[in-house]
Amino acid sequence: TLHCEKNNTAHNTNDISVNRLIVRRGQSFLVTFELHGPFRSTTDLMELTVETGPKPSEALGTRSVFGLPEGRWKRSSWKVKVHQGSVLPAGSITLDITSPADAPVGEYSLSVKTSATASVGSSLGKLLLLFNPWCQEDSVHLPEEEERQEYVMREQGLVYKGSDKYISSMAWNFGQFEDDIVDICLKLLDVNPKCLSDPAKDFSARCNPIYVSRVVSAMINANDDRGVLMGRWDGQYDGGMSPTHWNGSVEVLRRWLKYGGNPVKYGQCWVFAAVMCTVLRCLGIPCRVVTNFQSAHDTDKNLTIDNFFSDYGVRPKKSLDSVWNYHVWVEAWMTRPDLSAGSLYDGWQAVDPTPQEKSTGTVFTAADPAPVKAILQGHVDLKYDVPFVFAEVNADRVTWMVFADGSKKKIFTDSVSVGQNISTKAVGSDKRVDITANYKHAEGTEKERDVYNQAVKRVNISEENSKGIHDDKPGVSMKIVELTKPISGKDIDLKLVLNNNDNVTRTLVINVNVQAMRYNGIPSSQIQTELKEQKLLPNQGRVKMFQTLSMSRPTMFK
């Protein structure tokens, strides 16, 4: 008897099933079986074997042989003892079996051999082994029960979208304990390229949540493998569903399985992140969905978002850098012994399953997994992908003037606007929690600049791009101010405020170009263009008024 209901309840897996044995590593579970005669615990031999994956071996941690008497298998990683409920004279024996807290997760077979059966082993059945946030020795241990309930057990949640000034939330059904989801999650691991090339090594590596989170991140998107979701950002969703169609992960994962591992069409960042959250929670890794507003995408890894202009306002040099109104990833909870002998980088790790699309059409995935503590400290020389996430939340936006001879001059640096209102759902409630302080020190503080400058040195970027804001105060400053809030289907009034900071009169040619932008910074449609000449007297300010057209398109004005 595998005592599925009793064991699963004790292991917090009864929401998945009570008809199959699903347990968590590092925690004991009970198995009872009947012998044909009495069992003498001091003299009779009982040998148990657990195996997972192809070519299981004790060296890889995918096979363990253990049993009774206990002293005979001292070097075994799995442990067993006779439970007090056993009736040994009658041949009824209940075993208390404990897996190691660092065992590979997945499906195991369990068999037993006794003195009476000699060399013939009897199968006791199969068990699923998951990560265990309740176990102190497990590398995903989460100390607070309220947080375990939120980040492992809760099946419904919120995902934040919009812009930094207009944050909205959408309900999402993670559904990690729905029927068949755990099997789909294991299937996801089994078809990843690393498993297909070396399955024995891959099954062994599933003991490590760092490895598992990297595999899941790569498999959530369909780039370079048989992943779950295909991304699309151009508004053309023929042959699939618009990313806004989805409000839960279960339908996405079931569709992927149903159609033989062909990618589900289509996803964008919040869909990729939410589906990944489902998979990690199902496997037992604490996980939460995080939204960063004014999120930078630094394609050349210099920790700046560069914009190039000529003296007539056009962009003679195309930059692949962009700033998205918002971007969504996940944080997974685990230790990082690969980075530090202590606990310096333990805790939340940023993991981003979205394939970041460059305008050239090439694709890359970042943040697998990047310690949030390392991002806060500017330790961008650590694995994995810390520089990319650091730039997402703290890059400087640099404006360059490009002259006719090809030379360029830095004319302005905005060190504040990137990385606003980083948000996640609160523990135990539907409130929004701002976790920006986890990623960076307060903008405008000396500490924030010190960390940024240290990060610049650590990535070894060129001196040209590492300089800060230009010493010269801009002769003319400008700012766009909202007079009315942007509402879909309504016009919006804006004003352009100009200030002449010099002691000389300036004649300006003002080129106002208004475009609708998708949330990832890609232009969607032209709204308004206006060209006007304006004279500014010394130390004078002027206000230029203009009004956009209707805001009815499903895009975010930027």
C-alpha positions, -999 to +999 in steps of 0.1 A: +000+000+000+014+034-010-009+054+013-013+080-014-039+102+003-021+102+036+013+108+021+002+134-004-016+153+023+015+154+045+036+165+015+012+192+003+005+174-030-030+162-024-043+191-046-025+174-075-039+139-068-047+114-040-047+084-064-009+084-071+020+088-048+035+124-051+060+133-025+086+160-018+122+154-013+139+154+021+106+144+038+096+108+048+066+089+034+050+056+043+048+023+024+031-009+037+033-044+023+025-079+035+051-107+037+042-144+036+058-149+070+071-129+100+099-104+095+129-102+119+143-067+117+177-076+132+184-106+109+162-106+079+173-088+048+152-063+029+166-044-001+148-014-017+157+002-050+146+035-065+154+045-100+146+075-123+154+082-160+173+061-185+205+042-174+200+051-137+231+050-117+242+056-081+270+078-093+246+102-111+221+101-081+194+086-103+195+052-085+197+042-049+198+009-031+189+009+006+171-012+031+171-031+064+189-037+087+197+000+086+234-004+094+241-023+062+234+006+039+251+035+057+264+050+024+230+050+007+215+084-001+179+072+005+170+061+040+144+037+055+133+026+089+105+004+103+075+024+112+060+018+146+027+008+131+042-024+117+031-059+129+064-078+121+053-112+135+024-112+112+045-101+083+029-067+080+056-041+076+053-004+072+084+015+061+093+051+067+112+061+035+131+094+032+147+107+000+177+130+001+169+167+000+190+171-031+175+141-051+166+147-088+129+155-092+108+134-114+091+099-116+108+070-098+101+033-097+103+016-063+110-021-059+117-044-029+136-076-024+136-097+008+155-128+021+124-148+012+123-136-025+161-140-029+172-124-062+136-116-074+125-080-068+089-070-065+077-037-078+060-015-052+049+010-079+059+045-090+062+078-072+067+114-082+093+134-064+091+172-063+111+201-048+103+208-011+101+244+001+090+230+035+124+212+040+152+232+055+178+211+037+162+217+003+178+244-018+143+259-025+134+261+012+111+291+019+109+298+057+075+315+060+044+294+056+023+323+043+048+327+015+048+290+007+010+292+004+013+322-019+043+312-041+038+274-043+002+266-035-019+295-047-035+287-081-049+322-089-031+354-090-026+388-107-004+400-135+003+438-138+004+456-171+000+492-184+025+520-178+042+534-148+016+561-143-014+539-152-009+504-138-036+479-143-039+442-133-054+411-149-065+380-131-046+348-141-054+312-134-020+294-129-038+261-123-006+242-113-026+215-096-051+208-124-053+173-137-024+163-160-005+195-155+023+178-135+027+153-162+029+180-188+056+198-168+076+166-167+071+161-204+084+196-209+116+185-191+119+153-211+118+170-246+143+198-238+174+197-261+197+188-232+177+157-223+174+146-259+212+148-263+222+133-230+192+120-210+212+103-182+230+136-175+199+157-178+179+135-153+208+137-129+209+175-132+172+178-122+184+178-086+194+215-091+167+242-092+191+264-110+193+239-139+156+232-139+147+269-140+171+274-170+155+244-188+120+256-181+128+291-192+141+279-225+112+255-230+084+281-224+093+299-256+095+280-289+128+294-301+154+267-308+134+238-293+100+222-290+088+249-266+053+258-255+046+293-269+055+312-300+059+350-295+045+376-318+045+414-314+034+428-348-004+426-342-008+399-369-022+367-351-034+346-380-033+309-373-035+314-336-049+335-307-040+370-298-018+371-266-047+390-249-069+359-254-052+339-226-062+343-189-047+311-176-018+287-181-038+254-182-053+258-217-019+268-231-001+238-216-028+214-226-028+227-262+010+223-264+006+186-254-024+179-275-007+191-307+024+170-302+047+197-288+041+222-316+041+257-302+009+274-291+003+307-310+007+334-297+023+348-265+039+380-253+058+387-221+030+383-195+019+350-211+054+336-211+060+346-175+027+334-162+030+300-178+065+296-164+052+305-130+027+276-133+054+251-142+078+261-114+051+261-088+039+227-099+075+213-096+078+228-061+100+259-068+085+290-052+077+315-079+061+349-085+053+371-115+070+405-116+063+435-138+089+462-145+076+495-159+097+516-183+117+484-189+149+489-209+161+464-234+199+469-238+209+450-269+246+460-270+252+453-233+267+487-224+241+495-197+227+525-217+198+529-240+212+551-268+191+574-291+208+592-320+198+624-336+212+649-361+208+686-359+175+682-378+160+658-355+162+626-376+179+594-365+209+588-388+221+559-367+196+532-360+197+519-324+184+484-315+180+496-279+144+502-267+124+510-236+091+490-231+062+505-213+063+473-192+079+439-192+070+408-172+093+381-159+093+357-129+113+354-097+121+319-085+133+313-049+165+292-044+200+292-031+230+300-053+260+280-040+275+282-075+281+319-069+290+322-032+301+299-004+277+318+018+242+330+012+251+363-004+231+357-036+204+333-022+167+342-024+148+356-054+163+350-088+150+368-119+141+344-147+128+356-181+113+331-205+104+358-231+124+356-263+136+392-265+132+402-302+156+426-318+145+446-348+170+426-369+149+395-363+175+377-342+163+364-308+178+359-274+165+349-240+179+365-209+179+361-171+183+325-163+185+329-133+199+363-122+201+369-084+181+400-075+206+407-047+234+408-073+213+433-094+209+455-064+246+456-058+256+460-094+275+427-095+269+423-132+299+400-138+280+371-122+260+344-141+235+343-155+226+373-176+228+398-147+239+427-170+207+424-190+184+425-160+204+453-144+199+473-176+162+465-176+157+482-143+186+508-141+200+516-176+207+552-184+190+567-214+216+586-234+208+610-263+236+615-289+240+642-315+255+628-347+273+653-370+278+652-407+313+638-404+300+608-384+313+620-351+289+621-322+285+640-289+266+630-258+241+658-252+218+644-225+216+615-200+184+605-182+195+583-153+161+582-136+132+570-158+141+534-165+128+508-140+097+522-123+072+507-099+085+471-102+054+452-090+041+418-078+010+405-060+011+407-022+012+376-001-023+366+010-042+395-007-048+411-041-029+442-033+001+454-054+035+454-038+062+477-051+095+458-050+117+483-068+139+487-038+149+450-041+164+458-075+180+492-071+186+520-046+164+550-048+169+571-079+187+604-072+208+590-043+245+588-042+243+550-036+224+544-067+250+562-088+278+544-071+262+510-079+256+520-115+292+532-120+305+500-104+283+480-128+297+500-158+333+491-147+324+454-143+311+450-178+342+466-192+324+489-217+343+515-238+352+548-222+330+566-248+298+550-235+308+549-198+309+587-193+281+602-174+259+632-182+276+659-202+291+687-181+276+714-203+241+724-193+218+721-224+211+754-240+174+745-244+155+721-222+121+707-230+094+686-213+061+672-224+033+674-199-001+657-199-031+680-195-056+652-197-053+615-189-050+591-218-083+573-222-090+548-250-112+564-276-107+599-264-084+627-275-055+637-253-041+672-247-004+676-242+019+706-239+055+710-248+074+733-223+105+749-237+131+768-217+161+788-230+188+785-204+213+807-223+219+844-223+213+847-260+182+846-282+176+812-299+155+805-329+143+769-328+128+747-355+105+724-336+095+691-352+067+674-332+061+638-342+033+618-324+031+581-328+012+553-312+035+527-297+030+491-287+040+483-251+075+471-263+084+504-279+077+495-315+058+522-335+023+512-345+008+541-364+014+578-372-009+602-353+003+637-359+033+656-374+038+694-369+067+716-378+070+751-364+096+778-358+098+794-324+120+822-311+131+821-274+146+852-258+174+848-232+163+828-202+128+826-215+103+798-213+075+791-238+046+767-239+037+750-272+003+734-272-008+705-294-035+678-294-033+642-305-059+623-326-083+597-311-067+571-288-089+543-299-062+518-311-053+490-286-018+505-281-002+526-254+007+562-263+043+570-257 
